[in-house]
Structure formats: structure tokens, C-alpha cells
Amino acid sequence: MNQHLYFNILDDQVLPFSQHLHDEFAPVTPIFQDDNSTVHRAGRICDWFDEHSHTLLHLDWPAKSPDLSPIENLWDMLKQQVKSRNQHPRNLMDLRDQILSAWLKLDETYLQNLVDSLPNRIQAGIKSRGGITRH
């Protein structure tokens, strides 16, 4: 991933979707969150968010701190499930199908536990002053 590819994703995918949400649920403004990786902080990207702040609020987040977000655990679970299959994906479409299949089989209790872990994750982030946590 580089800033040019990320810019295209924002412009081609995120912006139309956020505009739809903004139009549908006005005056609510959708909130966008990333993990502050170097690509996300490139000047061109920051300018893009400034330009589109009327339809999309960009949430400030501690630098490079995916450990606060339970989505990282979810991606890891999906990755493990796809890797554990006896049949490796033959192409991109097959990979998509395997990920979707794993997604549909996710245990609701696991997902609820991830959501319920947010207060502890936030407290751990505060305690570590934005540093690495065990989550």
C-alpha cells in the first residue's frame, strides 16, 4: 500500500459511500478511522481529509496503534481460518469466496467478546500512554 493507492481508494470508494451516508442520515456525519500508519499520514492524504471534512469526519487516533481496534483480531481469525483449509485459494475469486465463507461462520460470541473488550483496550491504551498493549 502506498499513498497513491490509498488516495484512489479514498476517492473512488470511501468518498461516494460517505456521501451516501451523509445524505441518507443528515445531519449525522460518518466517522472514518485509520491506524495512523505512514501511508495514512501522507500530506496528500491529510489534504484529502481536510477537503472532504464536510461529509466525513476523520477520527484522530494514536499513531500506529491497531492494538486498540478489535478488527485486527477479527482479520487474524479470518486469516487463520482460510490458512487452515486443506484447499489453498487458486485465484483472487477463490480467495474472496474462502474469506466470505469464513466470515459467515464466525461465532457470534467471539464477535461480542471483541466488542465487549473495547473498554479494557481503551484503558490499556491510556495506561501505556499510547504505547503497545497486550491486546
Disulfide bonds with the S-S distance in Angstrom:
none
